[in-house]
Amino acid sequence: MKAALLELEARAKNCVGCELCKTRTNIVFSDGSPNAKIMLIGEAPGADEDKLGKPFVGRAGKLLNEFLKNAGLERQKDLYIANTLKCRPPENRKPKKEEKEACEKFLHAQIKTIKPKVIVLCGATAMESFLDKKFKISKVRGEIFDNVAGYKGIKFVPILHPSYLLRQHSLDEGSPRDLTLKDLIMIKKTALD
């Protein structure tokens, strides 16, 4: 499994499938354990991720780590983390359709290699890559989808993106931060218990 992922990462490093290859510092392939039962998929690398070559290492990543810890999850042991894109879009803009299409072969190969029990779709862009584009993440976050085309036996769960939570400070019952923590606790039980 590890060899297959290393080969896939090497192919991604040489990818010129879209214009983002011209502006990237590093590809951002993955982090965490290839043996994880939970795979978390984010949107695209930001500036910190592009610089370091790892997903979720900036401010949003630090907040994600805090939520994972509070939910009883260990990032390096319990999760395999990737993004819909492997290269940073300029100015952290939303990925274009052709960029997502150029990267999807890598993401789908990662999923097929990892074989997670649960895939966490972190934010609307990741959710739209797998679920009905008419869904609003605020309405379906925390729901389990288990009939995603091409992925029999894998449960998909959308959650709010930590960059959104950076602007939401309340910890009150029913607040975005409260709901995200509850979603992660439910995901842990679904995947690891």
Secondary structure, DSSP 8 states (H G I E B T S, - for coil): -HHHHHHHHHHHHT--SSGGGGT-SS----EE-TT-SEEEEES---HHHHHHTSSS-SHHHHHHHHHHHHTT--HHHHEEEEES-SS--GGG----HHHHHHHHHHHHHHHHHH--SEEEEESHHHHHTTS-TT--HHHHTT--B---TT-TT-EEEEE--HHHHTT----STTSHHHHHHHHHHHHHHHHH-
